[in-house]
C-alpha cells in the first residue's frame, strides 16, 4: 500500500520486502524535515522499536531516532503486509458474509471509523513496535489528531501491537508532495522542469483539458485540470481550476481555487458541486476567529465576482465553517437542470 499524495523516485531493486509482518520503506532525512512526517526508530536489523508521528526534533533525539550522522529515517508512505498481518488488520472490522453472498463490515468499531475516521499512518503504524506501550500510543495519536474514543484505540493497539514491524531503508529517495493546492502547483512545475530552471517561465499547467475555439489559458503558476475551455480563462496566479466548462471569458483573482465535481444531492438527484475557496484557507484545520472559507475575494466585472460570497455560503451563516473546522464547509450545488458545469450558468445561479 502507498500514500496517494506523494510521487516517489527511488531504485526498486533496493527494496526488501522479505520479512514477516509489516514492512515500511524509509529514507534518510534531516530531523527538521522528518518532524513533519512519520519517523521510524529501528535497530540494526531493521526491526522497528517505535514509530513516531510528526515528532519534534527534541522528541526524535530523545527516542534515539537520530543517527550518528545527524539523520532520521523518514516514512515515505509505502508499506507491505504479509497475509497474517493483513488478516489481523481486516479482523478489526469484523468482516462477515451476508445472505446475498457479499462481504461487509460489522461491529461498533466500523461505526466509530465512519464517524471519526481512521488513518493507517496514524492509528495503525503508531500501535506497533517492540517498545511501544499504550500510553505512548495514545499520546502519539491524539497529538496527530485522532478523534477515535479511547476504547476503540485500545482495541486497535491490542490487535496490532504484537505484529512484526520492520523498515527497509532506501539509500536514496526523492519525492514530490501533493498534499496541498500549493504543492500541487509546485509539484507540477517541478515535473515539467520549471522547478530546476529558475529562468524558465512558470506557465499555467494544462492537465487533460479540451481547449477549442477561442479558448486559451492566460496566466502563470497555476494548475488547470479536466476543463472544457472555449473562451479565455485568465488566471491571477497561484490558482487551481478543475472540472469547469468555460464558455465565456472569465478571470480568477490570485490564489483562488475553483473545484467542480459531479455528485448527488440529498434527494439522490445528480448535481454539480461547486467549491470556491482561497488557496491559503486552512481546510481541515481548526479555524481562527476571523477565518472564512474563501480567502480571496473576486474582482468586478467579468471576474469570478462571487468568490467571497460563495465562500461564506460554504462556511455557514456566520462566515465561518460549521463545527469549527473549515474542512467541514458545505459544498454549493449548482442548478438542478445543469448537465455540464458551465460557468456562465453557474455565475447566473442564485446559489453561486
TIDRENMI-615429 format. One line per field, with one value per residue (C-alpha): residue number from 1; residue in one letter; x, y, z. Coordinates in steps of 0.02 Angstrom, whole numbers, plus 50000, padded with zeros to 5 digits. Last residue first. Layout:
! TIDRENMI-615429
resi: [NUM, ...]
resn: [A, ...]
x: [X, ...]
y: [Y, ...]
z: [Z, ...]
! end
This chain:
! TIDRENMI-615429
resi: [352, 351, 350, 349, 348, 347, 346, 345, 344, 343, 342, 341, 340, 339, 338, 337, 336, 335, 334, 333, 332, 331, 330, 329, 328, 327, 326, 325, 324, 323, 322, 321, 320, 319, 318, 317, 316, 315, 314, 313, 312, 311, 310, 309, 308, 307, 306, 305, 304, 303, 302, 301, 300, 299, 298, 297, 296, 295, 294, 293, 292, 291, 290, 289, 288, 287, 286, 285, 284, 283, 282, 281, 280, 279, 278, 277, 276, 275, 274, 273, 272, 271, 270, 269, 268, 267, 266, 265, 264, 263, 262, 261, 260, 259, 258, 257, 256, 255, 254, 253, 252, 251, 250, 249, 248, 247, 246, 245, 244, 243, 242, 241, 240, 239, 238, 237, 236, 235, 234, 233, 232, 231, 230, 229, 228, 227, 226, 225, 224, 223, 222, 221, 220, 219, 218, 217, 216, 215, 214, 213, 212, 211, 210, 209, 208, 207, 206, 205, 204, 203, 202, 201, 200, 199, 198, 197, 196, 195, 194, 193, 192, 191, 190, 189, 188, 187, 186, 185, 184, 183, 182, 181, 180, 179, 178, 177, 176, 175, 174, 173, 172, 171, 170, 169, 168, 167, 166, 165, 164, 163, 162, 161, 160, 159, 158, 157, 156, 155, 154, 153, 152, 151, 150, 149, 148, 147, 146, 145, 144, 143, 142, 141, 140, 139, 138, 137, 136, 135, 134, 133, 132, 131, 130, 129, 128, 127, 126, 125, 124, 123, 122, 121, 120, 119, 118, 117, 116, 115, 114, 113, 112, 111, 110, 109, 108, 107, 106, 105, 104, 103, 102, 101, 100, 99, 98, 97, 96, 95, 94, 93, 92, 91, 90, 89, 88, 87, 86, 85, 84, 83, 82, 81, 80, 79, 78, 77, 76, 75, 74, 73, 72, 71, 70, 69, 68, 67, 66, 65, 64, 63, 62, 61, 60, 59, 58, 57, 56, 55, 54, 53, 52, 51, 50, 49, 48, 47, 46, 45, 44, 43, 42, 41, 40, 39, 38, 37, 36, 35, 34, 33, 32, 31, 30, 29, 28, 27, 26, 25, 24, 23, 22, 21, 20, 19, 18, 17, 16, 15, 14, 13, 12, 11, 10, 9, 8, 7, 6, 5, 4, 3, 2, 1]
resn: [X, X, X, X, X, X, X, X, X, X, X, X, X, X, X, X, X, X, X, X, X, X, X, X, X, X, X, X, X, X, X, X, X, X, X, X, X, X, X, X, X, X, X, X, X, X, X, X, X, X, X, X, X, X, X, X, X, X, X, X, X, X, X, X, X, X, X, X, X, X, X, X, X, X, X, X, X, X, X, X, X, X, X, X, X, X, X, X, X, X, X, X, X, X, X, X, X, X, X, X, X, X, X, X, X, X, X, X, X, X, X, X, X, X, X, X, X, X, X, X, X, X, X, X, X, X, X, X, X, X, X, X, X, X, X, X, X, X, X, X, X, X, X, X, X, X, X, X, X, X, X, X, X, X, X, X, X, X, X, X, X, X, X, X, X, X, X, X, X, X, X, X, X, X, X, X, X, X, X, X, X, X, X, X, X, X, X, X, X, X, X, X, X, X, X, X, X, X, X, X, X, X, X, X, X, X, X, X, X, X, X, X, X, X, X, X, X, X, X, X, X, X, X, X, X, X, X, X, X, X, X, X, X, X, X, X, X, X, X, X, X, X, X, X, X, X, X, X, X, X, X, X, X, X, X, X, X, X, X, X, X, X, X, X, X, X, X, X, X, X, X, X, X, X, X, X, X, X, X, X, X, X, X, X, X, X, X, X, X, X, X, X, X, X, X, X, X, X, X, X, X, X, X, X, X, X, X, X, X, X, X, X, X, X, X, X, X, X, X, X, X, X, X, X, X, X, X, X, X, X, X, X, X, X, X, X, X, X, X, X, X, X, X, X, X, X, X, X, X, X, X, X]
x: [48841, 48670, 48573, 48629, 48697, 48877, 48839, 48756, 48901, 49022, 48956, 48971, 48880, 48703, 48632, 48446, 48466, 48560, 48727, 48754, 48864, 48980, 48968, 49123, 49176, 49361, 49347, 49337, 49245, 49090, 49016, 49144, 49148, 49057, 48920, 48788, 48895, 49068, 49015, 48893, 49031, 49147, 49015, 49001, 49188, 49203, 49050, 49147, 49231, 49293, 49191, 49151, 49222, 49359, 49327, 49377, 49522, 49518, 49365, 49313, 49324, 49436, 49418, 49414, 49548, 49495, 49548, 49615, 49528, 49536, 49653, 49624, 49785, 49722, 49565, 49395, 49265, 49189, 49049, 48950, 48868, 48702, 48629, 48472, 48479, 48368, 48517, 48609, 48710, 48883, 48983, 49135, 49182, 49338, 49377, 49530, 49578, 49757, 49757, 49588, 49504, 49457, 49320, 49291, 49135, 49102, 49224, 49163, 49238, 49307, 49461, 49537, 49685, 49757, 49926, 49920, 49787, 49720, 49631, 49521, 49487, 49344, 49301, 49388, 49321, 49405, 49486, 49633, 49703, 49851, 49928, 50096, 50060, 49920, 49814, 49741, 49652, 49482, 49425, 49377, 49439, 49538, 49494, 49590, 49688, 49813, 49870, 49990, 49989, 50160, 50313, 50433, 50604, 50747, 50740, 50770, 50753, 50575, 50520, 50566, 50392, 50392, 50446, 50307, 50179, 50250, 50242, 50063, 50002, 50109, 50017, 49850, 49901, 49953, 50042, 50215, 50357, 50484, 50666, 50736, 50913, 50996, 50823, 50792, 50681, 50585, 50516, 50362, 50313, 50132, 50117, 50045, 49913, 49763, 49788, 49826, 49672, 49559, 49637, 49605, 49424, 49403, 49495, 49370, 49426, 49465, 49645, 49731, 49918, 49937, 49799, 49883, 50051, 49985, 49878, 50021, 50148, 50024, 49982, 50163, 50278, 50449, 50439, 50347, 50165, 50020, 50099, 50079, 49892, 49812, 49916, 49985, 49837, 49716, 49545, 49394, 49284, 49107, 49136, 49276, 49160, 49026, 49153, 49219, 49041, 49041, 49017, 49097, 49030, 49062, 48930, 48850, 48670, 48646, 48785, 48966, 49052, 49208, 49232, 49314, 49470, 49482, 49542, 49702, 49739, 49708, 49829, 49962, 49934, 49947, 50103, 50087, 50199, 50205, 50245, 50220, 50395, 50425, 50578, 50730, 50822, 50992, 51126, 51266, 51273, 51088, 50934, 50785, 50853, 50686, 50751, 50831, 50671, 50574, 50690, 50672, 50483, 50387, 50265, 50205, 50338, 50353, 50437, 50558, 50555, 50654, 50777, 50915, 51021, 50878, 50734, 50654, 50548, 50484, 50316, 50310, 50327, 50469, 50566, 50618, 50697, 50767, 50863, 50815, 50863, 50734, 50606, 50501, 50382, 50373, 50225, 50228, 50365, 50517, 50562, 50501, 50673, 50684, 50850, 50797, 50653, 50776, 50690, 50579, 50415, 50259, 50163, 49977, 49911, 50007, 50056, 50000]
y: [51550, 51484, 51622, 51548, 51671, 51626, 51439, 51461, 51559, 51436, 51281, 51132, 51012, 50941, 51083, 51059, 51057, 51223, 51210, 51129, 51227, 51125, 51144, 51177, 51031, 51052, 51231, 51168, 51250, 51139, 51245, 51340, 51527, 51664, 51674, 51593, 51445, 51416, 51364, 51509, 51624, 51555, 51584, 51764, 51783, 51702, 51786, 51907, 51772, 51903, 51977, 52138, 52154, 52059, 51910, 51900, 51784, 51697, 51593, 51477, 51611, 51628, 51778, 51679, 51560, 51393, 51220, 51132, 51028, 51169, 51304, 51430, 51476, 51429, 51530, 51449, 51401, 51228, 51197, 51034, 50978, 50887, 50713, 50685, 50573, 50685, 50733, 50794, 50682, 50708, 50789, 50892, 51075, 51149, 51334, 51389, 51571, 51624, 51772, 51830, 51723, 51795, 51740, 51744, 51643, 51457, 51393, 51220, 51181, 51019, 51085, 51257, 51287, 51462, 51526, 51670, 51793, 51670, 51719, 51585, 51642, 51554, 51377, 51286, 51116, 51078, 50921, 51009, 51185, 51208, 51380, 51469, 51581, 51666, 51659, 51492, 51488, 51451, 51544, 51383, 51231, 51186, 51014, 50996, 50845, 50945, 51116, 51187, 51377, 51440, 51457, 51540, 51458, 51561, 51475, 51305, 51158, 51193, 51231, 51056, 50997, 50882, 51026, 51136, 51002, 50980, 51166, 51179, 51028, 51080, 51247, 51155, 51044, 50863, 50841, 50800, 50770, 50639, 50593, 50431, 50370, 50229, 50157, 50094, 49940, 49959, 49817, 49778, 49606, 49623, 49612, 49787, 49768, 49692, 49771, 49941, 49937, 49884, 50013, 50146, 50091, 50108, 50275, 50363, 50395, 50578, 50557, 50723, 50684, 50736, 50614, 50475, 50499, 50516, 50360, 50259, 50310, 50272, 50102, 50047, 50046, 49967, 49821, 49923, 49937, 50049, 50200, 50117, 50084, 50242, 50371, 50310, 50191, 50336, 50302, 50417, 50489, 50447, 50307, 50239, 50239, 50144, 50014, 50000, 49957, 49791, 49731, 49755, 49681, 49535, 49487, 49315, 49376, 49306, 49423, 49371, 49446, 49553, 49603, 49774, 49734, 49569, 49660, 49718, 49545, 49468, 49591, 49548, 49360, 49375, 49485, 49674, 49789, 49976, 50133, 50307, 50381, 50359, 50463, 50382, 50519, 50594, 50675, 50564, 50468, 50426, 50524, 50416, 50383, 50421, 50578, 50643, 50619, 50700, 50851, 50867, 50868, 50712, 50707, 50530, 50424, 50237, 50140, 49995, 49947, 49794, 49846, 49729, 49874, 49932, 50046, 50212, 50252, 50430, 50487, 50660, 50845, 50817, 50723, 50884, 50961, 50789, 50791, 50645, 50464, 50360, 50234, 50096, 50006, 49819, 49737, 49558, 49439, 49497, 49483, 49652, 49724, 49872, 49917, 49848, 49974, 50119, 50276, 50421, 50444, 50544, 50582, 50615, 50438, 50356, 50178, 50000]
z: [49671, 49728, 49641, 49476, 49348, 49387, 49374, 49205, 49132, 49214, 49126, 49244, 49124, 49128, 49234, 49270, 49460, 49463, 49553, 49722, 49844, 49954, 50141, 50244, 50354, 50314, 50376, 50553, 50699, 50688, 50550, 50447, 50471, 50379, 50512, 50402, 50353, 50280, 50106, 50096, 50155, 50022, 49889, 49947, 49928, 49758, 49683, 49574, 49471, 49350, 49208, 49300, 49475, 49565, 49674, 49855, 49900, 50070, 50035, 50176, 50310, 50461, 50579, 50742, 50680, 50613, 50663, 50510, 50377, 50251, 50316, 50177, 50087, 49913, 49941, 49915, 49786, 49792, 49669, 49672, 49510, 49530, 49505, 49609, 49762, 49868, 49975, 49821, 49706, 49634, 49495, 49541, 49520, 49600, 49588, 49690, 49708, 49749, 49629, 49564, 49431, 49262, 49142, 48955, 48906, 48886, 49018, 49067, 49237, 49311, 49399, 49424, 49540, 49550, 49611, 49486, 49427, 49300, 49140, 49060, 48881, 48795, 48739, 48883, 48931, 49097, 49169, 49251, 49268, 49388, 49412, 49413, 49265, 49171, 49014, 48962, 48794, 48716, 48563, 48476, 48574, 48730, 48799, 48963, 49024, 49128, 49063, 49193, 49191, 49141, 49253, 49130, 49138, 49208, 49377, 49293, 49412, 49471, 49295, 49239, 49192, 49343, 49454, 49388, 49428, 49602, 49637, 49577, 49676, 49825, 49834, 49823, 49968, 49993, 49826, 49894, 49772, 49820, 49811, 49881, 49909, 50005, 50042, 50218, 50235, 50399, 50503, 50608, 50674, 50736, 50925, 50948, 50811, 50899, 51070, 50996, 50886, 51030, 51145, 51013, 51006, 51194, 51192, 51079, 50899, 50867, 50808, 50776, 50772, 50954, 50999, 50901, 50988, 51166, 51150, 51076, 51208, 51347, 51269, 51254, 51103, 51132, 51009, 50878, 50827, 50878, 50792, 50622, 50643, 50717, 50621, 50456, 50434, 50462, 50538, 50531, 50669, 50614, 50489, 50598, 50750, 50655, 50600, 50778, 50833, 50743, 50564, 50393, 50231, 50114, 49987, 49974, 49971, 50145, 50200, 50227, 50378, 50403, 50585, 50572, 50673, 50580, 50425, 50513, 50581, 50409, 50329, 50459, 50435, 50244, 50234, 50230, 50127, 50164, 50064, 50142, 50133, 50321, 50368, 50447, 50544, 50505, 50615, 50551, 50716, 50698, 50752, 50804, 50978, 51061, 51148, 50988, 50889, 51030, 51026, 50837, 50858, 50809, 50663, 50701, 50787, 50756, 50895, 50909, 50725, 50671, 50535, 50592, 50656, 50768, 50718, 50762, 50610, 50581, 50511, 50434, 50476, 50601, 50466, 50380, 50535, 50580, 50414, 50303, 50274, 50183, 50242, 50166, 50282, 50316, 50404, 50466, 50414, 50316, 50131, 50070, 50040, 49919, 49837, 49667, 49669, 49642, 49704, 49647, 49740, 49697, 49857, 49885, 49865, 50008, 49967, 50000]
! end
